[in-house]
């Protein structure tokens, strides 16, 4: 179990793929004028999600380090 808020409401890979397909299908049905804007927004959203995942991993590593230090102090 991950610490912090890292594990809250995580989608499975299948659910994420299904959602991505829905978004891509919806974008493909749009007018050309709007398509590029939504593709750019989707790319930014994916990039932000990747940064969030990376941040959560780093936070968890720090939590593990400090959990060990607290154990030394409080035992």
Secondary structure, 3 states (H helix, E strand, C coil): CCCCCCCCCCCCHHHHHHHHHHHHHHHHCCCHHHHHHHHHHHHHHHHHHHHHHHHHHHHHHHHHHHHHHHHHHHC
